[in-house]
Amino acid sequence: MNAEFDIGQFWLEDYKFRVEYLVDQFSRMWARFNFFLTIESAAFGAFFFAQDKLKTPEQVPLYGFLLSIVWYIFGAEDRYLVSLYREQILQAAKKIKALDPSLQDYTIVGDTDVSLKDIRKRNDTMPDYNILGLWLERISAWRSSYISITRLAALLPLALAVVWVLIFTRGSLG
């Protein structure tokens, strides 16, 4: 066994491993999202555009609802894993930063709590926008933690489940 153990190298390799794991999770997550979105779109299409050709159109909302619930479960699990991996990356980054004081203001990948504006100020790379450029930047580059893209992976199917319930109850009432 090597007596020379470099703790900094350990945390750097650990950080890289964790980032790779998060990237792989995103790939799996968006593959599942696209799969379910395609199936849901087909269900909506069948219900709204081919209703007269279906033998049992009243069952489509039930299948759509069940599909949405399964999709929601996958989305919520994926969101949990993304959050977990991001926290683990932050943990490794804190260890690396503790080893080198010059890294204290370094922003790590995946840290969504820091703003683009703060990073630009810190790096002295603030764009010199005119009023139109500033307006375009504000409406085209923003983030809300309440509706983040990873959160939408769970919220969209939940909303669709509600839509399917409304369609089903409307159809059975009228």
N, C-alpha and C positions, 0 to 999 in steps of 0.2 A: 504494500500500500504506500502511496506517495505521502511523505511527511509534509510536503509543501502544499497546503490547501489554501487556495485563493478564494476568500469569501466573496469578494467583489465579482469574480468570474462566475461563481456559483449563482449569485443573484441575477447577473446579467443573462446567463443561460436560462435560468428559471423564468425570467421576464419574457424572453423570446419564446419559450415553450408555451407560456400562458397566452401570449398574443396569437400564436399559431392556433391554439385551441379555440380561441374566440373567433378567429377568422373562419375556421372550419365549422363552428357552430352557426355562424351567419349563413354560410353556404347551405347547410342542411335546413336551416330555418326558412330561407327564401325559396328553396326547392319545394318544401312542403306548402308554403304559402301559395306559390304559383299553382301547384297541383290542386289544392282545395279551391282556389279562385276559379280555375278552369271548370271544375266540376259544378261549383255553385252557379257559374255563368250558364252552363248547359242546363241546369235545373230551371233557372229563371227563363231561359229561352224556351224550353219545353213548355213551361207553364203559361207564359204570356203569348207566345207566338205559334205554338202547335197544339194548343189546348183541344181543339176540335178533332185532332188526329189521335189523341191519347185515349186508351181504353178506360183508364181510371185517373182522370186529371185531378181529382180531389186528393189523391195520395201524394202528389208531387210536393205540396207544402209540408206534409209529414216527413217525407224523405229529406226535403230541404232543411227542415228544422233539425232533424237528427244529424245530418251532415254538418250543419253549422255548430252544433254542440261538440261533435268530435273535433272539428277544426278549432273551436275555441280552446278545448283541452290541450291540443298540440300547441297552439299559439301561446297559451298561458305558461305551459312548461318551457317552451323556447324562450319566452321573455324572462322567466326565472333564471334559466341557465346563462343567458346573456348578462343579466345583472350580477349573478354570482361570479362569472369569469371576469367581468370588469372590476369587481371588488378585489379579486385575487390579483389582477394586474396592478391595481393601485397599491396593494400590500407589497408586492415585489418592488415596485417603483420607489416606495417610501424607504425600503431597505437600501436600495441603490443610492438614493439621494442622501441618506444618512452617512454613507461612506465617503461622499465628496461634497463639501459645502458649496462648491461652485455650481452644483446642480439644483440648488434649492428653488430657483424660479423656473426650472425646466418643466414644460408641460408634456405629459406623457400621452401617448395615443389612447383613445378611449375615455379620456377624462371629459365627460360632457358637462361638468359643472363650470368649466371655464368658458368664457365667451370669446368669440372670434375677435371682437373689438379689443379685449384685454390682451390677447396674444399679439395683435398688430401693434398696439401701443408699446408693449414690452420689447418687441423686435424693431420698433421704429419703422414700421412698414404701413402706416395708415395711408390709404388712398386719398388723393386730393380730389374729392368729388365736387362737382357743381351740384346745384340743388336737384336737378333731374337724376344725376348719378346716385346721389344719396337716397333719393326716393326709390329708385329702382333696386338699390342694394337692400333697403329695408323691406321691400315687399317680396323680393326673390330669394333672400338668404336669412331665414329666421328659424328658430327652434323653440318648441314648447315642450317642456318635460311632461305635461299632461297628455299630449297627443303625439308623443315621439313615435317614430316609425316602428320601433320594436314593440311599443305598447299597442300600436294599431294591429299588430299581428294577432292579438287576443281580442281587442275591442271590436274590430270589424266583424268577425264571425258572431260575436255576441249580439251585435246590432242586427245582423242578418237573421239570427234566430228569432228575434223579436218581430222582424218583418214577416217571416214565415208564419209565426203564430197569428199575426194580424190577418194575413191572407187566408189562413185556414179558418179562423173564426168568422171572417167576413163571408167566406164561401159557404160555411155550414149554416150561417144565419139567414143568408139570402138565397 
